[in-house]
């Protein structure tokens, strides 16, 4: 397997060579989380810790009706307390069935469709 890319300004070119037994061992390790995940979905899910932020993020967009991406991200960063948490909320909104995203002239526009 060959991995090429960059980490910052540093080029990366990495080659991994595994024997068939090593590939099998790696495959077994990857299967274990899938089994655990399948059993956890059978149990009722506990509420996520960030559900309050998610509800507030939805309310920000619902109240506005529509917002451009940078403006919405700015509001979400303030709501969540960090840029990373604001971006996670923005991604969640982008993939929500209650939100429609259109390409704007300079930035995406998020529309609340409920």
NUVO-614225 format. One record per atom (N, C-alpha, C): residue in one letter; atom name; y, z, x. Coordinates in nm, 3 decimals. Last residue first. Layout:
N
{mifi:A; kemar:CA; yy:Y; zz:Z; xx:X} $
...
END
This chain:
114
{mifi:X; kemar:N; yy:2.325; zz:0.740; xx:-3.726} $
{mifi:X; kemar:CA; yy:2.260; zz:0.844; xx:-3.807} $
{mifi:X; kemar:C; yy:2.122; zz:0.811; xx:-3.830} $
{mifi:X; kemar:N; yy:2.469; zz:0.586; xx:-3.566} $
{mifi:X; kemar:CA; yy:2.418; zz:0.520; xx:-3.685} $
{mifi:X; kemar:C; yy:2.342; zz:0.616; xx:-3.775} $
{mifi:X; kemar:N; yy:2.730; zz:0.587; xx:-3.343} $
{mifi:X; kemar:CA; yy:2.644; zz:0.674; xx:-3.421} $
{mifi:X; kemar:C; yy:2.599; zz:0.598; xx:-3.545} $
{mifi:X; kemar:N; yy:2.744; zz:0.390; xx:-3.054} $
{mifi:X; kemar:CA; yy:2.777; zz:0.400; xx:-3.195} $
{mifi:X; kemar:C; yy:2.679; zz:0.496; xx:-3.262} $
{mifi:X; kemar:N; yy:2.877; zz:0.338; xx:-2.737} $
{mifi:X; kemar:CA; yy:2.776; zz:0.413; xx:-2.812} $
{mifi:X; kemar:C; yy:2.826; zz:0.431; xx:-2.955} $
{mifi:X; kemar:N; yy:2.926; zz:0.074; xx:-2.525} $
{mifi:X; kemar:CA; yy:2.985; zz:0.148; xx:-2.635} $
{mifi:X; kemar:C; yy:2.872; zz:0.208; xx:-2.718} $
{mifi:X; kemar:N; yy:2.944; zz:0.023; xx:-2.169} $
{mifi:X; kemar:CA; yy:2.869; zz:0.025; xx:-2.295} $
{mifi:X; kemar:C; yy:2.943; zz:0.111; xx:-2.398} $
{mifi:X; kemar:N; yy:3.244; zz:-0.132; xx:-2.035} $
{mifi:X; kemar:CA; yy:3.141; zz:-0.027; xx:-2.035} $
{mifi:X; kemar:C; yy:3.063; zz:-0.035; xx:-2.166} $
{mifi:X; kemar:N; yy:3.411; zz:-0.349; xx:-2.060} $
{mifi:X; kemar:CA; yy:3.407; zz:-0.280; xx:-1.931} $
{mifi:X; kemar:C; yy:3.293; zz:-0.179; xx:-1.921} $
{mifi:X; kemar:N; yy:3.339; zz:-0.464; xx:-2.307} $
{mifi:X; kemar:CA; yy:3.402; zz:-0.545; xx:-2.203} $
{mifi:X; kemar:C; yy:3.388; zz:-0.480; xx:-2.065} $
{mifi:X; kemar:N; yy:3.011; zz:-0.337; xx:-2.400} $
{mifi:X; kemar:CA; yy:3.155; zz:-0.353; xx:-2.417} $
{mifi:X; kemar:C; yy:3.210; zz:-0.438; xx:-2.305} $
{mifi:X; kemar:N; yy:2.705; zz:-0.366; xx:-2.549} $
{mifi:X; kemar:CA; yy:2.778; zz:-0.396; xx:-2.427} $
{mifi:X; kemar:C; yy:2.925; zz:-0.416; xx:-2.461} $
{mifi:X; kemar:N; yy:2.600; zz:-0.091; xx:-2.753} $
{mifi:X; kemar:CA; yy:2.642; zz:-0.231; xx:-2.738} $
{mifi:X; kemar:C; yy:2.712; zz:-0.247; xx:-2.604} $
{mifi:X; kemar:N; yy:2.363; zz:0.116; xx:-2.893} $
{mifi:X; kemar:CA; yy:2.444; zz:0.092; xx:-2.775} $
{mifi:X; kemar:C; yy:2.472; zz:-0.058; xx:-2.765} $
{mifi:X; kemar:N; yy:2.323; zz:0.346; xx:-3.150} $
{mifi:X; kemar:CA; yy:2.316; zz:0.204; xx:-3.114} $
{mifi:X; kemar:C; yy:2.410; zz:0.184; xx:-2.996} $
{mifi:X; kemar:N; yy:2.136; zz:0.629; xx:-3.247} $
{mifi:X; kemar:CA; yy:2.245; zz:0.573; xx:-3.169} $
{mifi:X; kemar:C; yy:2.218; zz:0.426; xx:-3.139} $
{mifi:X; kemar:N; yy:1.913; zz:0.734; xx:-3.356} $
{mifi:X; kemar:CA; yy:2.038; zz:0.759; xx:-3.428} $
{mifi:X; kemar:C; yy:2.158; zz:0.694; xx:-3.361} $
{mifi:X; kemar:N; yy:1.708; zz:0.704; xx:-3.185} $
{mifi:X; kemar:CA; yy:1.712; zz:0.611; xx:-3.299} $
{mifi:X; kemar:C; yy:1.840; zz:0.628; xx:-3.381} $
{mifi:X; kemar:N; yy:1.796; zz:0.733; xx:-2.840} $
{mifi:X; kemar:CA; yy:1.780; zz:0.793; xx:-2.972} $
{mifi:X; kemar:C; yy:1.787; zz:0.687; xx:-3.081} $
{mifi:X; kemar:N; yy:1.855; zz:0.641; xx:-2.592} $
{mifi:X; kemar:CA; yy:1.722; zz:0.611; xx:-2.644} $
{mifi:X; kemar:C; yy:1.696; zz:0.670; xx:-2.782} $
{mifi:X; kemar:N; yy:2.112; zz:0.736; xx:-2.549} $
{mifi:X; kemar:CA; yy:2.088; zz:0.591; xx:-2.540} $
{mifi:X; kemar:C; yy:1.953; zz:0.554; xx:-2.604} $
{mifi:X; kemar:N; yy:2.071; zz:1.012; xx:-2.558} $
{mifi:X; kemar:CA; yy:2.144; zz:0.946; xx:-2.666} $
{mifi:X; kemar:C; yy:2.114; zz:0.796; xx:-2.667} $
{mifi:X; kemar:N; yy:1.936; zz:1.043; xx:-2.314} $
{mifi:X; kemar:CA; yy:1.869; zz:1.080; xx:-2.439} $
{mifi:X; kemar:C; yy:1.937; zz:1.014; xx:-2.559} $
{mifi:X; kemar:N; yy:2.140; zz:0.966; xx:-2.142} $
{mifi:X; kemar:CA; yy:2.016; zz:0.887; xx:-2.148} $
{mifi:X; kemar:C; yy:1.941; zz:0.916; xx:-2.276} $
{mifi:X; kemar:N; yy:2.319; zz:1.177; xx:-2.191} $
{mifi:X; kemar:CA; yy:2.359; zz:1.039; xx:-2.219} $
{mifi:X; kemar:C; yy:2.236; zz:0.948; xx:-2.230} $
{mifi:X; kemar:N; yy:2.172; zz:1.395; xx:-2.098} $
{mifi:X; kemar:CA; yy:2.206; zz:1.387; xx:-2.240} $
{mifi:X; kemar:C; yy:2.245; zz:1.245; xx:-2.279} $
{mifi:X; kemar:N; yy:2.167; zz:1.329; xx:-1.826} $
{mifi:X; kemar:CA; yy:2.041; zz:1.341; xx:-1.901} $
{mifi:X; kemar:C; yy:2.066; zz:1.331; xx:-2.052} $
{mifi:X; kemar:N; yy:2.440; zz:1.341; xx:-1.766} $
{mifi:X; kemar:CA; yy:2.371; zz:1.212; xx:-1.759} $
{mifi:X; kemar:C; yy:2.238; zz:1.216; xx:-1.834} $
{mifi:X; kemar:N; yy:2.481; zz:1.617; xx:-1.792} $
{mifi:X; kemar:CA; yy:2.552; zz:1.524; xx:-1.880} $
{mifi:X; kemar:C; yy:2.486; zz:1.388; xx:-1.882} $
{mifi:X; kemar:N; yy:2.326; zz:1.709; xx:-1.582} $
{mifi:X; kemar:CA; yy:2.287; zz:1.745; xx:-1.718} $
{mifi:X; kemar:C; yy:2.356; zz:1.654; xx:-1.820} $
{mifi:X; kemar:N; yy:2.475; zz:1.599; xx:-1.367} $
{mifi:X; kemar:CA; yy:2.333; zz:1.564; xx:-1.386} $
{mifi:X; kemar:C; yy:2.289; zz:1.593; xx:-1.530} $
{mifi:X; kemar:N; yy:2.727; zz:1.723; xx:-1.394} $
{mifi:X; kemar:CA; yy:2.714; zz:1.578; xx:-1.406} $
{mifi:X; kemar:C; yy:2.570; zz:1.538; xx:-1.436} $
{mifi:X; kemar:N; yy:2.739; zz:2.020; xx:-1.600} $
{mifi:X; kemar:CA; yy:2.717; zz:1.950; xx:-1.473} $
{mifi:X; kemar:C; yy:2.704; zz:1.801; xx:-1.499} $
{mifi:X; kemar:N; yy:2.789; zz:2.126; xx:-1.851} $
{mifi:X; kemar:CA; yy:2.825; zz:2.205; xx:-1.734} $
{mifi:X; kemar:C; yy:2.798; zz:2.140; xx:-1.601} $
{mifi:X; kemar:N; yy:2.763; zz:2.012; xx:-2.100} $
{mifi:X; kemar:CA; yy:2.641; zz:2.057; xx:-2.032} $
{mifi:X; kemar:C; yy:2.670; zz:2.140; xx:-1.907} $
{mifi:X; kemar:N; yy:3.029; zz:1.955; xx:-2.173} $
{mifi:X; kemar:CA; yy:2.941; zz:2.027; xx:-2.264} $
{mifi:X; kemar:C; yy:2.824; zz:2.090; xx:-2.190} $
{mifi:X; kemar:N; yy:3.119; zz:1.803; xx:-1.959} $
{mifi:X; kemar:CA; yy:3.187; zz:1.928; xx:-1.995} $
{mifi:X; kemar:C; yy:3.100; zz:2.016; xx:-2.082} $
{mifi:X; kemar:N; yy:2.939; zz:1.590; xx:-1.981} $
{mifi:X; kemar:CA; yy:2.941; zz:1.671; xx:-1.858} $
{mifi:X; kemar:C; yy:3.008; zz:1.805; xx:-1.885} $
{mifi:X; kemar:N; yy:3.014; zz:1.487; xx:-2.229} $
{mifi:X; kemar:CA; yy:2.881; zz:1.549; xx:-2.214} $
{mifi:X; kemar:C; yy:2.872; zz:1.634; xx:-2.089} $
{mifi:X; kemar:N; yy:3.267; zz:1.383; xx:-2.173} $
{mifi:X; kemar:CA; yy:3.253; zz:1.488; xx:-2.274} $
{mifi:X; kemar:C; yy:3.119; zz:1.561; xx:-2.257} $
{mifi:X; kemar:N; yy:3.193; zz:1.188; xx:-1.983} $
{mifi:X; kemar:CA; yy:3.289; zz:1.293; xx:-1.948} $
{mifi:X; kemar:C; yy:3.276; zz:1.412; xx:-2.044} $
{mifi:X; kemar:N; yy:3.029; zz:1.024; xx:-2.139} $
{mifi:X; kemar:CA; yy:2.972; zz:1.097; xx:-2.026} $
{mifi:X; kemar:C; yy:3.063; zz:1.212; xx:-1.985} $
{mifi:X; kemar:N; yy:3.224; zz:0.920; xx:-2.314} $
{mifi:X; kemar:CA; yy:3.116; zz:1.002; xx:-2.366} $
{mifi:X; kemar:C; yy:3.052; zz:1.084; xx:-2.255} $
{mifi:X; kemar:N; yy:3.376; zz:0.773; xx:-2.131} $
{mifi:X; kemar:CA; yy:3.439; zz:0.880; xx:-2.210} $
{mifi:X; kemar:C; yy:3.333; zz:0.976; xx:-2.263} $
{mifi:X; kemar:N; yy:3.185; zz:0.588; xx:-2.033} $
{mifi:X; kemar:CA; yy:3.249; zz:0.684; xx:-1.943} $
{mifi:X; kemar:C; yy:3.315; zz:0.801; xx:-2.017} $
{mifi:X; kemar:N; yy:3.101; zz:0.452; xx:-2.286} $
{mifi:X; kemar:CA; yy:3.012; zz:0.529; xx:-2.199} $
{mifi:X; kemar:C; yy:3.081; zz:0.629; xx:-2.109} $
{mifi:X; kemar:N; yy:3.309; zz:0.495; xx:-2.577} $
{mifi:X; kemar:CA; yy:3.262; zz:0.417; xx:-2.463} $
{mifi:X; kemar:C; yy:3.187; zz:0.510; xx:-2.368} $
{mifi:X; kemar:N; yy:3.201; zz:0.582; xx:-2.908} $
{mifi:X; kemar:CA; yy:3.270; zz:0.617; xx:-2.783} $
{mifi:X; kemar:C; yy:3.220; zz:0.524; xx:-2.674} $
{mifi:X; kemar:N; yy:3.208; zz:0.640; xx:-3.261} $
{mifi:X; kemar:CA; yy:3.174; zz:0.556; xx:-3.146} $
{mifi:X; kemar:C; yy:3.258; zz:0.600; xx:-3.027} $
{mifi:X; kemar:N; yy:3.208; zz:0.883; xx:-3.410} $
{mifi:X; kemar:CA; yy:3.165; zz:0.757; xx:-3.468} $
{mifi:X; kemar:C; yy:3.123; zz:0.658; xx:-3.361} $
{mifi:X; kemar:N; yy:3.282; zz:1.141; xx:-3.351} $
{mifi:X; kemar:CA; yy:3.367; zz:1.033; xx:-3.304} $
{mifi:X; kemar:C; yy:3.333; zz:0.901; xx:-3.371} $
{mifi:X; kemar:N; yy:3.075; zz:1.287; xx:-3.467} $
{mifi:X; kemar:CA; yy:3.212; zz:1.313; xx:-3.509} $
{mifi:X; kemar:C; yy:3.306; zz:1.199; xx:-3.469} $
{mifi:X; kemar:N; yy:2.855; zz:1.184; xx:-3.324} $
{mifi:X; kemar:CA; yy:2.861; zz:1.168; xx:-3.470} $
{mifi:X; kemar:C; yy:3.004; zz:1.185; xx:-3.519} $
{mifi:X; kemar:N; yy:2.910; zz:1.264; xx:-3.062} $
{mifi:X; kemar:CA; yy:2.911; zz:1.122; xx:-3.095} $
{mifi:X; kemar:C; yy:2.921; zz:1.100; xx:-3.245} $
{mifi:X; kemar:N; yy:2.896; zz:1.545; xx:-3.099} $
{mifi:X; kemar:CA; yy:3.013; zz:1.483; xx:-3.035} $
{mifi:X; kemar:C; yy:3.021; zz:1.336; xx:-3.074} $
{mifi:X; kemar:N; yy:2.638; zz:1.578; xx:-3.205} $
{mifi:X; kemar:CA; yy:2.754; zz:1.607; xx:-3.290} $
{mifi:X; kemar:C; yy:2.882; zz:1.546; xx:-3.231} $
{mifi:X; kemar:N; yy:2.479; zz:1.522; xx:-2.985} $
{mifi:X; kemar:CA; yy:2.471; zz:1.435; xx:-3.103} $
{mifi:X; kemar:C; yy:2.593; zz:1.454; xx:-3.191} $
{mifi:X; kemar:N; yy:2.554; zz:1.742; xx:-2.830} $
{mifi:X; kemar:CA; yy:2.582; zz:1.605; xx:-2.782} $
{mifi:X; kemar:C; yy:2.578; zz:1.507; xx:-2.898} $
{mifi:X; kemar:N; yy:2.455; zz:1.956; xx:-2.983} $
{mifi:X; kemar:CA; yy:2.600; zz:1.944; xx:-2.961} $
{mifi:X; kemar:C; yy:2.637; zz:1.803; xx:-2.914} $
{mifi:X; kemar:N; yy:2.180; zz:1.903; xx:-2.963} $
{mifi:X; kemar:CA; yy:2.245; zz:1.905; xx:-3.095} $
{mifi:X; kemar:C; yy:2.395; zz:1.887; xx:-3.081} $
{mifi:X; kemar:N; yy:2.154; zz:1.934; xx:-2.687} $
{mifi:X; kemar:CA; yy:2.121; zz:1.807; xx:-2.749} $
{mifi:X; kemar:C; yy:2.188; zz:1.797; xx:-2.887} $
{mifi:X; kemar:N; yy:2.219; zz:2.203; xx:-2.654} $
{mifi:X; kemar:CA; yy:2.304; zz:2.101; xx:-2.591} $
{mifi:X; kemar:C; yy:2.280; zz:1.966; xx:-2.655} $
{mifi:X; kemar:N; yy:2.002; zz:2.312; xx:-2.796} $
{mifi:X; kemar:CA; yy:2.140; zz:2.341; xx:-2.837} $
{mifi:X; kemar:C; yy:2.237; zz:2.239; xx:-2.780} $
{mifi:X; kemar:N; yy:1.785; zz:2.225; xx:-2.647} $
{mifi:X; kemar:CA; yy:1.804; zz:2.173; xx:-2.782} $
{mifi:X; kemar:C; yy:1.944; zz:2.201; xx:-2.834} $
{mifi:X; kemar:N; yy:1.713; zz:2.311; xx:-2.396} $
{mifi:X; kemar:CA; yy:1.838; zz:2.238; xx:-2.407} $
{mifi:X; kemar:C; yy:1.862; zz:2.181; xx:-2.546} $
{mifi:X; kemar:N; yy:1.464; zz:2.427; xx:-2.424} $
{mifi:X; kemar:CA; yy:1.577; zz:2.513; xx:-2.395} $
{mifi:X; kemar:C; yy:1.710; zz:2.442; xx:-2.416} $
{mifi:X; kemar:N; yy:1.273; zz:2.315; xx:-2.703} $
{mifi:X; kemar:CA; yy:1.324; zz:2.295; xx:-2.568} $
{mifi:X; kemar:C; yy:1.446; zz:2.382; xx:-2.546} $
{mifi:X; kemar:N; yy:1.033; zz:2.500; xx:-2.887} $
{mifi:X; kemar:CA; yy:1.164; zz:2.437; xx:-2.880} $
{mifi:X; kemar:C; yy:1.211; zz:2.426; xx:-2.736} $
{mifi:X; kemar:N; yy:0.690; zz:2.406; xx:-2.827} $
{mifi:X; kemar:CA; yy:0.794; zz:2.509; xx:-2.832} $
{mifi:X; kemar:C; yy:0.930; zz:2.441; xx:-2.826} $
{mifi:X; kemar:N; yy:0.474; zz:2.215; xx:-3.028} $
{mifi:X; kemar:CA; yy:0.565; zz:2.222; xx:-2.914} $
{mifi:X; kemar:C; yy:0.666; zz:2.333; xx:-2.935} $
{mifi:X; kemar:N; yy:0.146; zz:2.304; xx:-3.122} $
{mifi:X; kemar:CA; yy:0.285; zz:2.281; xx:-3.160} $
{mifi:X; kemar:C; yy:0.377; zz:2.302; xx:-3.041} $
{mifi:X; kemar:N; yy:-0.117; zz:2.130; xx:-2.947} $
{mifi:X; kemar:CA; yy:-0.052; zz:2.254; xx:-2.987} $
{mifi:X; kemar:C; yy:0.091; zz:2.225; xx:-3.030} $
{mifi:X; kemar:N; yy:-0.174; zz:1.879; xx:-2.863} $
{mifi:X; kemar:CA; yy:-0.243; zz:1.925; xx:-2.983} $
{mifi:X; kemar:C; yy:-0.180; zz:2.054; xx:-3.035} $
{mifi:X; kemar:N; yy:-0.046; zz:1.847; xx:-2.626} $
{mifi:X; kemar:CA; yy:0.013; zz:1.782; xx:-2.741} $
{mifi:X; kemar:C; yy:-0.054; zz:1.824; xx:-2.870} $
{mifi:X; kemar:N; yy:-0.214; zz:1.973; xx:-2.445} $
{mifi:X; kemar:CA; yy:-0.089; zz:2.041; xx:-2.482} $
{mifi:X; kemar:C; yy:-0.023; zz:1.975; xx:-2.601} $
{mifi:X; kemar:N; yy:-0.418; zz:1.792; xx:-2.410} $
{mifi:X; kemar:CA; yy:-0.447; zz:1.916; xx:-2.480} $
{mifi:X; kemar:C; yy:-0.320; zz:1.987; xx:-2.521} $
{mifi:X; kemar:N; yy:-0.281; zz:1.593; xx:-2.270} $
{mifi:X; kemar:CA; yy:-0.343; zz:1.560; xx:-2.398} $
{mifi:X; kemar:C; yy:-0.374; zz:1.688; xx:-2.476} $
{mifi:X; kemar:N; yy:-0.210; zz:1.726; xx:-2.035} $
{mifi:X; kemar:CA; yy:-0.106; zz:1.680; xx:-2.126} $
{mifi:X; kemar:C; yy:-0.163; zz:1.651; xx:-2.263} $
{mifi:X; kemar:N; yy:-0.460; zz:1.762; xx:-1.918} $
{mifi:X; kemar:CA; yy:-0.382; zz:1.879; xx:-1.955} $
{mifi:X; kemar:C; yy:-0.274; zz:1.841; xx:-2.055} $
{mifi:X; kemar:N; yy:-0.524; zz:1.494; xx:-1.873} $
{mifi:X; kemar:CA; yy:-0.609; zz:1.574; xx:-1.960} $
{mifi:X; kemar:C; yy:-0.532; zz:1.696; xx:-2.007} $
{mifi:X; kemar:N; yy:-0.319; zz:1.430; xx:-1.694} $
{mifi:X; kemar:CA; yy:-0.329; zz:1.356; xx:-1.820} $
{mifi:X; kemar:C; yy:-0.413; zz:1.435; xx:-1.919} $
{mifi:X; kemar:N; yy:-0.369; zz:1.592; xx:-1.471} $
{mifi:X; kemar:CA; yy:-0.252; zz:1.619; xx:-1.554} $
{mifi:X; kemar:C; yy:-0.258; zz:1.546; xx:-1.689} $
{mifi:X; kemar:N; yy:-0.621; zz:1.465; xx:-1.382} $
{mifi:X; kemar:CA; yy:-0.616; zz:1.603; xx:-1.429} $
{mifi:X; kemar:C; yy:-0.491; zz:1.631; xx:-1.512} $
{mifi:X; kemar:N; yy:-0.576; zz:1.210; xx:-1.277} $
{mifi:X; kemar:CA; yy:-0.637; zz:1.223; xx:-1.409} $
{mifi:X; kemar:C; yy:-0.622; zz:1.364; xx:-1.464} $
{mifi:X; kemar:N; yy:-0.482; zz:1.249; xx:-1.019} $
{mifi:X; kemar:CA; yy:-0.389; zz:1.195; xx:-1.118} $
{mifi:X; kemar:C; yy:-0.444; zz:1.209; xx:-1.259} $
{mifi:X; kemar:N; yy:-0.708; zz:1.336; xx:-0.890} $
{mifi:X; kemar:CA; yy:-0.594; zz:1.427; xx:-0.898} $
{mifi:X; kemar:C; yy:-0.494; zz:1.378; xx:-1.003} $
{mifi:X; kemar:N; yy:-0.867; zz:1.107; xx:-0.900} $
{mifi:X; kemar:CA; yy:-0.910; zz:1.228; xx:-0.971} $
{mifi:X; kemar:C; yy:-0.795; zz:1.325; xx:-0.987} $
{mifi:X; kemar:N; yy:-0.718; zz:0.936; xx:-0.734} $
{mifi:X; kemar:CA; yy:-0.735; zz:0.905; xx:-0.876} $
{mifi:X; kemar:C; yy:-0.778; zz:1.026; xx:-0.956} $
{mifi:X; kemar:N; yy:-0.758; zz:1.061; xx:-0.487} $
{mifi:X; kemar:CA; yy:-0.623; zz:1.051; xx:-0.542} $
{mifi:X; kemar:C; yy:-0.629; zz:1.024; xx:-0.692} $
{mifi:X; kemar:N; yy:-1.032; zz:1.014; xx:-0.460} $
{mifi:X; kemar:CA; yy:-0.983; zz:1.151; xx:-0.466} $
{mifi:X; kemar:C; yy:-0.843; zz:1.153; xx:-0.526} $
{mifi:X; kemar:N; yy:-1.030; zz:0.734; xx:-0.444} $
{mifi:X; kemar:CA; yy:-1.101; zz:0.800; xx:-0.553} $
{mifi:X; kemar:C; yy:-1.052; zz:0.944; xx:-0.571} $
{mifi:X; kemar:N; yy:-0.890; zz:0.699; xx:-0.207} $
{mifi:X; kemar:CA; yy:-0.834; zz:0.645; xx:-0.331} $
{mifi:X; kemar:C; yy:-0.898; zz:0.713; xx:-0.451} $
{mifi:X; kemar:N; yy:-1.077; zz:0.815; xx:-0.033} $
{mifi:X; kemar:CA; yy:-0.946; zz:0.878; xx:-0.047} $
{mifi:X; kemar:C; yy:-0.876; zz:0.829; xx:-0.175} $
{mifi:X; kemar:N; yy:-1.286; zz:0.635; xx:-0.052} $
{mifi:X; kemar:CA; yy:-1.308; zz:0.773; xx:-0.097} $
{mifi:X; kemar:C; yy:-1.175; zz:0.846; xx:-0.118} $
{mifi:X; kemar:N; yy:-1.168; zz:0.401; xx:0.062} $
{mifi:X; kemar:CA; yy:-1.209; zz:0.405; xx:-0.080} $
{mifi:X; kemar:C; yy:-1.230; zz:0.547; xx:-0.133} $
{mifi:X; kemar:N; yy:-0.889; zz:0.505; xx:0.267} $
{mifi:X; kemar:CA; yy:-1.028; zz:0.465; xx:0.253} $
{mifi:X; kemar:C; yy:-1.064; zz:0.472; xx:0.104} $
{mifi:X; kemar:N; yy:-0.555; zz:0.387; xx:0.287} $
{mifi:X; kemar:CA; yy:-0.650; zz:0.487; xx:0.242} $
{mifi:X; kemar:C; yy:-0.789; zz:0.425; xx:0.233} $
{mifi:X; kemar:N; yy:-0.250; zz:0.347; xx:0.433} $
{mifi:X; kemar:CA; yy:-0.385; zz:0.293; xx:0.433} $
{mifi:X; kemar:C; yy:-0.481; zz:0.406; xx:0.397} $
{mifi:X; kemar:N; yy:0.079; zz:0.265; xx:0.375} $
{mifi:X; kemar:CA; yy:-0.024; zz:0.367; xx:0.356} $
{mifi:X; kemar:C; yy:-0.158; zz:0.299; xx:0.352} $
{mifi:X; kemar:N; yy:0.378; zz:0.194; xx:0.536} $
{mifi:X; kemar:CA; yy:0.248; zz:0.141; xx:0.498} $
{mifi:X; kemar:C; yy:0.149; zz:0.256; xx:0.490} $
{mifi:X; kemar:N; yy:0.721; zz:0.160; xx:0.485} $
{mifi:X; kemar:CA; yy:0.610; zz:0.252; xx:0.502} $
{mifi:X; kemar:C; yy:0.482; zz:0.185; xx:0.454} $
{mifi:X; kemar:N; yy:1.032; zz:0.134; xx:0.563} $
{mifi:X; kemar:CA; yy:0.920; zz:0.041; xx:0.553} $
{mifi:X; kemar:C; yy:0.796; zz:0.121; xx:0.588} $
{mifi:X; kemar:N; yy:1.366; zz:0.185; xx:0.492} $
{mifi:X; kemar:CA; yy:1.234; zz:0.246; xx:0.490} $
{mifi:X; kemar:C; yy:1.131; zz:0.134; xx:0.474} $
{mifi:X; kemar:N; yy:1.693; zz:0.221; xx:0.636} $
{mifi:X; kemar:CA; yy:1.587; zz:0.136; xx:0.579} $
{mifi:X; kemar:C; yy:1.452; zz:0.207; xx:0.590} $
{mifi:X; kemar:N; yy:1.953; zz:0.435; xx:0.550} $
{mifi:X; kemar:CA; yy:1.836; zz:0.416; xx:0.636} $
{mifi:X; kemar:C; yy:1.733; zz:0.327; xx:0.568} $
{mifi:X; kemar:N; yy:2.157; zz:0.508; xx:0.390} $
{mifi:X; kemar:CA; yy:2.179; zz:0.390; xx:0.473} $
{mifi:X; kemar:C; yy:2.058; zz:0.355; xx:0.559} $
{mifi:X; kemar:N; yy:1.953; zz:0.632; xx:0.141} $
{mifi:X; kemar:CA; yy:2.091; zz:0.628; xx:0.190} $
{mifi:X; kemar:C; yy:2.113; zz:0.499; xx:0.265} $
{mifi:X; kemar:N; yy:1.673; zz:0.486; xx:0.199} $
{mifi:X; kemar:CA; yy:1.714; zz:0.622; xx:0.168} $
{mifi:X; kemar:C; yy:1.852; zz:0.635; xx:0.229} $
{mifi:X; kemar:N; yy:1.531; zz:0.186; xx:0.076} $
{mifi:X; kemar:CA; yy:1.630; zz:0.255; xx:0.156} $
{mifi:X; kemar:C; yy:1.646; zz:0.397; xx:0.107} $
{mifi:X; kemar:N; yy:1.227; zz:0.000; xx:0.108} $
{mifi:X; kemar:CA; yy:1.349; zz:0.034; xx:0.037} $
{mifi:X; kemar:C; yy:1.447; zz:0.100; xx:0.132} $
{mifi:X; kemar:N; yy:0.876; zz:-0.035; xx:0.056} $
{mifi:X; kemar:CA; yy:0.998; zz:-0.075; xx:0.126} $
{mifi:X; kemar:C; yy:1.119; zz:-0.037; xx:0.042} $
{mifi:X; kemar:N; yy:0.546; zz:0.034; xx:0.103} $
{mifi:X; kemar:CA; yy:0.666; zz:0.079; xx:0.033} $
{mifi:X; kemar:C; yy:0.786; zz:0.041; xx:0.117} $
{mifi:X; kemar:N; yy:0.221; zz:-0.081; xx:0.056} $
{mifi:X; kemar:CA; yy:0.343; zz:-0.089; xx:0.137} $
{mifi:X; kemar:C; yy:0.462; zz:-0.052; xx:0.050} $
{mifi:X; kemar:N; yy:-0.115; zz:0.000; xx:0.085} $
{mifi:X; kemar:CA; yy:0.000; zz:0.000; xx:0.000} $
{mifi:X; kemar:C; yy:0.123; zz:0.000; xx:0.091} $
END
